[in-house]
Amino acid sequence: MHGQGVWAELLRQRFATACRRLGLAGERNGLTLARPNPGGAAGTGRAVWPQR
């Protein structure tokens, strides 16, 4: 399926504008699992979201 025509161009423009507005335009940094962050020191039992 390929977008063609006036409506496809309008959607493309709106998507590009929204990406720029939200800071999603440009080069992306890849995700890495080299140093996962478990949310606390290992074995401490701390929750990822601290209690208030």
Biotite code that builds the C-alpha atoms (Angstrom):
import biotite.structure as struc

atoms = struc.array([
    struc.Atom([0.000, 0.000, 0.000], chain_id="A", res_id=1, res_name="MET", atom_name="CA", element="C"),
    struc.Atom([1.411, 3.368, -1.004], chain_id="A", res_id=2, res_name="HIS", atom_name="CA", element="C"),
    struc.Atom([0.039, 6.753, -0.038], chain_id="A", res_id=3, res_name="GLY", atom_name="CA", element="C"),
    struc.Atom([-0.659, 8.939, -3.039], chain_id="A", res_id=4, res_name="GLN", atom_name="CA", element="C"),
    struc.Atom([-2.532, 12.097, -3.798], chain_id="A", res_id=5, res_name="GLY", atom_name="CA", element="C"),
    struc.Atom([-3.517, 15.223, -1.948], chain_id="A", res_id=6, res_name="VAL", atom_name="CA", element="C"),
    struc.Atom([-4.645, 13.513, 1.277], chain_id="A", res_id=7, res_name="TRP", atom_name="CA", element="C"),
    struc.Atom([-1.452, 11.477, 1.571], chain_id="A", res_id=8, res_name="ALA", atom_name="CA", element="C"),
    struc.Atom([0.643, 14.637, 1.122], chain_id="A", res_id=9, res_name="GLU", atom_name="CA", element="C"),
    struc.Atom([-1.404, 16.473, 3.766], chain_id="A", res_id=10, res_name="LEU", atom_name="CA", element="C"),
    struc.Atom([-0.938, 13.584, 6.213], chain_id="A", res_id=11, res_name="LEU", atom_name="CA", element="C"),
    struc.Atom([2.813, 13.494, 5.485], chain_id="A", res_id=12, res_name="ARG", atom_name="CA", element="C"),
    struc.Atom([3.112, 17.235, 6.161], chain_id="A", res_id=13, res_name="GLN", atom_name="CA", element="C"),
    struc.Atom([1.118, 17.018, 9.399], chain_id="A", res_id=14, res_name="ARG", atom_name="CA", element="C"),
    struc.Atom([3.175, 14.072, 10.631], chain_id="A", res_id=15, res_name="PHE", atom_name="CA", element="C"),
    struc.Atom([6.465, 15.867, 9.849], chain_id="A", res_id=16, res_name="ALA", atom_name="CA", element="C"),
    struc.Atom([5.237, 19.020, 11.616], chain_id="A", res_id=17, res_name="THR", atom_name="CA", element="C"),
    struc.Atom([4.190, 17.055, 14.714], chain_id="A", res_id=18, res_name="ALA", atom_name="CA", element="C"),
    struc.Atom([7.558, 15.245, 14.808], chain_id="A", res_id=19, res_name="CYS", atom_name="CA", element="C"),
    struc.Atom([9.436, 18.569, 14.689], chain_id="A", res_id=20, res_name="ARG", atom_name="CA", element="C"),
    struc.Atom([7.179, 20.079, 17.358], chain_id="A", res_id=21, res_name="ARG", atom_name="CA", element="C"),
    struc.Atom([7.734, 17.122, 19.690], chain_id="A", res_id=22, res_name="LEU", atom_name="CA", element="C"),
    struc.Atom([11.476, 17.003, 19.078], chain_id="A", res_id=23, res_name="GLY", atom_name="CA", element="C"),
    struc.Atom([11.350, 13.680, 17.232], chain_id="A", res_id=24, res_name="LEU", atom_name="CA", element="C"),
    struc.Atom([12.824, 14.980, 14.002], chain_id="A", res_id=25, res_name="ALA", atom_name="CA", element="C"),
    struc.Atom([16.472, 14.353, 13.284], chain_id="A", res_id=26, res_name="GLY", atom_name="CA", element="C"),
    struc.Atom([18.933, 11.652, 14.193], chain_id="A", res_id=27, res_name="GLU", atom_name="CA", element="C"),
    struc.Atom([17.877, 9.058, 16.736], chain_id="A", res_id=28, res_name="ARG", atom_name="CA", element="C"),
    struc.Atom([20.096, 7.515, 19.366], chain_id="A", res_id=29, res_name="ASN", atom_name="CA", element="C"),
    struc.Atom([19.771, 3.759, 19.464], chain_id="A", res_id=30, res_name="GLY", atom_name="CA", element="C"),
    struc.Atom([18.662, 1.996, 22.606], chain_id="A", res_id=31, res_name="LEU", atom_name="CA", element="C"),
    struc.Atom([21.212, -0.117, 24.384], chain_id="A", res_id=32, res_name="THR", atom_name="CA", element="C"),
    struc.Atom([20.930, -2.847, 26.963], chain_id="A", res_id=33, res_name="LEU", atom_name="CA", element="C"),
    struc.Atom([24.598, -2.656, 27.891], chain_id="A", res_id=34, res_name="ALA", atom_name="CA", element="C"),
    struc.Atom([23.863, -1.050, 31.291], chain_id="A", res_id=35, res_name="ARG", atom_name="CA", element="C"),
    struc.Atom([20.283, -1.730, 32.367], chain_id="A", res_id=36, res_name="PRO", atom_name="CA", element="C"),
    struc.Atom([19.024, 0.388, 35.261], chain_id="A", res_id=37, res_name="ASN", atom_name="CA", element="C"),
    struc.Atom([17.089, -1.863, 37.649], chain_id="A", res_id=38, res_name="PRO", atom_name="CA", element="C"),
    struc.Atom([15.846, 1.092, 39.730], chain_id="A", res_id=39, res_name="GLY", atom_name="CA", element="C"),
    struc.Atom([18.124, 0.576, 42.718], chain_id="A", res_id=40, res_name="GLY", atom_name="CA", element="C"),
    struc.Atom([21.069, -1.354, 43.985], chain_id="A", res_id=41, res_name="ALA", atom_name="CA", element="C"),
    struc.Atom([20.818, -5.089, 43.411], chain_id="A", res_id=42, res_name="ALA", atom_name="CA", element="C"),
    struc.Atom([19.093, -6.919, 46.228], chain_id="A", res_id=43, res_name="GLY", atom_name="CA", element="C"),
    struc.Atom([17.841, -3.829, 48.077], chain_id="A", res_id=44, res_name="THR", atom_name="CA", element="C"),
    struc.Atom([14.202, -4.526, 47.261], chain_id="A", res_id=45, res_name="GLY", atom_name="CA", element="C"),
    struc.Atom([13.551, -0.886, 46.314], chain_id="A", res_id=46, res_name="ARG", atom_name="CA", element="C"),
    struc.Atom([10.629, -0.275, 44.032], chain_id="A", res_id=47, res_name="ALA", atom_name="CA", element="C"),
    struc.Atom([11.150, 1.342, 40.665], chain_id="A", res_id=48, res_name="VAL", atom_name="CA", element="C"),
    struc.Atom([8.746, 4.128, 41.661], chain_id="A", res_id=49, res_name="TRP", atom_name="CA", element="C"),
    struc.Atom([9.571, 5.446, 45.137], chain_id="A", res_id=50, res_name="PRO", atom_name="CA", element="C"),
    struc.Atom([6.739, 5.684, 47.656], chain_id="A", res_id=51, res_name="GLN", atom_name="CA", element="C"),
    struc.Atom([5.755, 9.134, 48.886], chain_id="A", res_id=52, res_name="ARG", atom_name="CA", element="C"),
])
